[in-house]
């Protein structure tokens, strides 16, 4: 049964298994997971600039939305003229606002002026969509029935899990991502989801969606915001068959993690002895097929 809160505090302070913890277990191994999430002997991963940009972007889109008149956001609607502030680009007209934002979030705050400037430019791109992808992204944000929807549920493995849907409709949900390059073709974006494990996060989130609504999501989207000018958005619907595969893998991961907790046995994923490492087949094909002129 799903709930919208946790008896253990807020979403990020909850001990329920989220996508980051499960990715650590899958990719780094049970022993590293134990040190990071059980005994706390290992420090958590440090937040980087991408996380700060993501926080600012989520606040911009989910907190203010697109259903008001342009210009109603606290930061204004003019595209930014960049100047240097603490070595980072900053909007000249919004300088006082950015200073206040930094002060509001504490010394060296999480949301820096530069990240909020980026988020504003991306938000403005949705107010006046320039491509069919941006129109679809804006429409999903307008029609979402819930934002930052937190779900806690107990998986059949016995572990309490959590997920957060950035945007959720009656039969769909969307996750918002920032992207460090121009929006790629769908095939390349899908390759990245597989290569870096983002598909498994969506598998876990779909399990949470089913726990909250009674059915798996009919459609799952990634809304992708490019951090480079001209600050475009991409909208990718993820293949249902790939989501089904990811859900099964997440189920296996949770079952294995539950066994580790029950038996208090944790091991390394990596081998103790040196091994021969070969690059993937696609890398070889890439160079074999290249025509040199």
C-alpha positions in Angstrom: 0.0 0.0 0.0 1.4 3.4 -0.9 1.4 6.5 1.2 2.3 10.1 0.5 4.5 10.5 3.6 6.9 8.6 5.8 6.9 7.9 9.5 10.6 8.4 9.4 10.5 12.1 8.4 10.8 13.9 5.1 11.5 12.4 1.7 15.2 12.7 1.7 15.7 11.9 5.4 13.6 8.7 5.1 15.4 5.4 5.3 13.2 4.0 2.5 15.1 2.8 -0.5 15.3 5.4 -3.3 16.8 5.3 -6.8 20.3 6.7 -5.7 20.7 4.1 -3.0 19.6 1.2 -5.3 22.0 2.4 -8.0 24.8 2.3 -5.5 23.9 -1.3 -4.5 23.7 -2.3 -8.2 26.7 -0.6 -9.6 29.1 -0.3 -6.7 28.2 -3.4 -4.8 26.8 -4.5 -1.5 29.9 -3.7 0.5 30.0 -0.1 -0.7 26.3 0.2 -0.2 26.7 -1.0 3.4 29.4 1.6 4.1 27.4 4.4 2.6 23.8 3.6 3.8 24.0 1.2 6.7 27.1 1.9 8.8 27.7 5.3 7.3 31.5 4.7 7.4 31.8 6.1 3.9 30.8 9.7 3.2 27.9 10.4 0.8 28.7 11.5 -2.7 29.3 15.2 -2.9 26.7 17.3 -4.7 28.0 18.9 -7.9 27.0 21.8 -10.0 24.6 19.6 -12.0 22.6 18.9 -8.9 22.4 22.6 -8.1 21.2 23.4 -11.6 18.6 20.5 -11.3 17.3 21.9 -8.0 16.9 25.4 -9.4 15.2 24.0 -12.5 12.8 21.9 -10.5 11.9 24.9 -8.4 11.4 27.0 -11.4 9.1 24.7 -13.3 7.3 22.8 -10.5 6.9 25.6 -8.0 5.8 28.4 -10.4 4.3 26.5 -13.2 3.1 27.8 -16.6 -0.5 28.5 -15.9 0.0 32.1 -14.8 0.7 35.1 -16.9 4.3 35.5 -18.1 6.2 37.7 -15.8 4.4 36.5 -12.6 7.5 34.6 -11.4 9.5 36.4 -8.7 12.5 36.7 -10.9 10.9 38.3 -14.0 10.6 37.4 -17.6 13.4 39.2 -19.5 16.1 37.0 -21.0 19.3 37.5 -19.2 22.2 39.7 -20.2 25.2 38.0 -18.8 27.8 39.7 -16.7 30.5 38.3 -14.3 29.6 37.7 -10.7 31.9 35.6 -8.5 33.4 34.3 -11.7 30.0 33.1 -13.0 27.6 34.5 -15.6 24.8 36.5 -14.0 21.8 38.5 -15.2 22.5 42.2 -14.9 18.8 43.2 -14.3 18.2 40.5 -11.8 21.4 41.0 -9.8 19.7 42.1 -6.6 17.3 39.1 -6.9 20.1 36.7 -7.4 22.0 38.1 -4.3 18.8 37.7 -2.3 18.4 34.1 -3.5 21.9 33.2 -2.5 21.5 34.8 0.9 18.2 33.0 1.4 19.8 29.6 0.9 22.7 30.3 3.3 26.4 31.1 2.8 27.5 29.4 -0.4 23.9 28.3 -0.8 22.8 25.3 -2.7 21.1 27.3 -5.4 23.7 29.7 -6.8 23.0 32.7 -8.9 24.4 31.0 -12.1 22.1 28.0 -11.7 19.0 30.1 -11.2 19.9 32.2 -14.2 20.1 29.0 -16.3 16.8 27.8 -14.9 15.1 31.1 -15.7 16.2 30.9 -19.4 14.9 27.4 -19.6 11.6 28.4 -18.0 11.3 31.2 -20.5 11.8 28.8 -23.3 8.6 27.0 -22.2 6.6 30.2 -22.0 7.2 30.7 -25.8 7.8 27.2 -27.2 9.9 27.2 -30.4 9.7 23.5 -31.3 7.2 20.6 -31.1 9.2 19.1 -28.3 9.0 22.3 -26.3 5.3 22.5 -26.9 4.8 19.0 -25.7 7.0 19.6 -22.6 5.0 22.8 -21.8 1.7 20.9 -22.2 2.8 18.2 -19.8 3.7 20.7 -17.2 0.4 22.6 -17.7 -1.8 19.4 -17.5 0.0 17.6 -14.6 -2.4 16.9 -11.7 0.5 16.6 -9.2 4.0 17.9 -8.9 6.8 16.6 -6.7 4.5 13.7 -5.9 6.2 11.6 -3.1 5.3 7.9 -2.8 6.3 5.5 -0.1 5.5 1.8 -0.4 6.5 -1.6 0.8 7.9 -3.8 -2.0 7.2 -7.5 -2.0 10.8 -8.0 -1.0 9.8 -6.5 2.4 11.8 -3.3 1.8 10.2 0.1 2.1 10.8 2.1 -1.1 10.3 5.7 -2.1 9.9 7.6 -5.4 9.2 11.1 -6.4 7.4 12.0 -9.6 8.4 15.5 -10.8 5.1 15.6 -12.8 2.2 13.2 -12.6 -1.0 12.8 -14.5 -3.8 10.3 -14.2 -2.0 7.7 -16.3 1.5 9.1 -16.8 4.5 10.7 -15.1 7.5 12.7 -16.2 11.0 13.2 -14.8 12.8 16.4 -15.4 16.5 16.2 -16.3 19.2 18.8 -17.2 21.5 18.0 -20.0 25.0 19.5 -20.6 24.8 19.5 -24.4 22.3 20.4 -27.1 19.2 18.0 -27.1 20.4 14.8 -28.8 18.5 12.5 -31.2 16.1 10.0 -29.5 18.4 7.0 -30.3 21.4 8.7 -28.7 19.4 9.7 -25.6 18.1 6.2 -25.2 21.7 4.9 -25.4 22.6 7.2 -22.5 19.7 5.9 -20.4 20.9 2.4 -20.8 24.6 3.2 -20.4 24.3 5.3 -17.3 21.4 3.5 -15.6 18.7 6.1 -15.8 16.2 3.5 -17.1 16.4 1.7 -13.7 15.3 4.9 -11.9 12.2 5.0 -14.1 11.6 1.3 -13.4 11.6 2.1 -9.6 9.4 5.1 -10.2 6.9 3.1 -12.2 6.6 0.6 -9.3 5.8 3.6 -7.1 3.3 4.9 -9.6 1.5 1.5 -9.6 1.5 1.5 -5.8 -0.1 4.9 -5.7 -2.6 4.5 -8.5 -3.2 0.8 -8.8 -1.8 0.5 -12.3 1.5 1.0 -14.1 1.9 4.2 -15.9 0.6 4.1 -19.5 3.2 6.7 -20.6 6.5 7.8 -19.0 8.5 10.8 -20.2 11.8 12.5 -19.7 11.7 16.2 -20.0 15.2 17.2 -20.8 16.5 20.8 -20.5 19.7 21.7 -22.3 22.0 24.0 -20.3 23.6 25.4 -23.4 22.2 28.3 -25.5 19.6 28.5 -27.0 18.3 26.6 -23.9 16.1 24.1 -25.6 13.9 21.4 -24.2 13.5 17.8 -25.3 10.6 15.5 -24.6 11.2 11.8 -24.8 8.6 9.1 -24.2 10.3 6.0 -22.9 9.5 2.6 -24.6 7.1 0.5 -22.5 9.0 -2.7 -23.1 12.2 -1.1 -21.8 10.4 0.1 -18.7 9.1 -3.5 -18.1 12.7 -4.9 -18.3 13.9 -2.2 -15.9 11.1 -3.0 -13.5 12.1 -6.7 -13.4 15.7 -5.7 -12.8 14.7 -3.4 -10.0 12.7 -6.2 -8.4 15.8 -8.5 -8.6 18.0 -5.8 -7.0 15.5 -5.2 -4.2 15.3 -9.0 -3.5 19.1 -9.2 -3.4 19.3 -6.2 -1.1 16.7 -7.6 1.2 18.7 -10.8 1.5 21.8 -8.8 2.4 19.9 -7.1 5.2 18.4 -10.3 6.5 21.6 -12.2 6.5 24.0 -9.3 7.2 26.3 -10.4 4.4 27.9 -7.9 2.2 30.5 -8.4 -0.5 32.5 -6.6 -3.2 31.4 -6.4 -6.8 34.9 -6.0 -8.1 37.4 -8.8 -8.3 40.3 -8.8 -5.9 42.8 -9.7 -8.6 43.8 -7.7 -11.7 41.9 -8.6 -14.8 42.1 -7.9 -18.5 39.7 -5.1 -19.5 38.4 -4.9 -23.0 36.5 -1.9 -24.5 32.9 -2.6 -25.6 32.2 -3.9 -29.1 30.6 -0.6 -30.3 33.9 1.2 -29.7 35.8 -1.2 -31.9 33.1 -1.0 -34.6 33.2 2.7 -34.5 37.0 2.7 -35.4 36.9 -0.2 -37.8 34.1 1.4 -39.9 35.8 4.9 -39.9 37.0 5.9 -43.4 40.2 7.8 -43.2 40.8 10.5 -45.9 
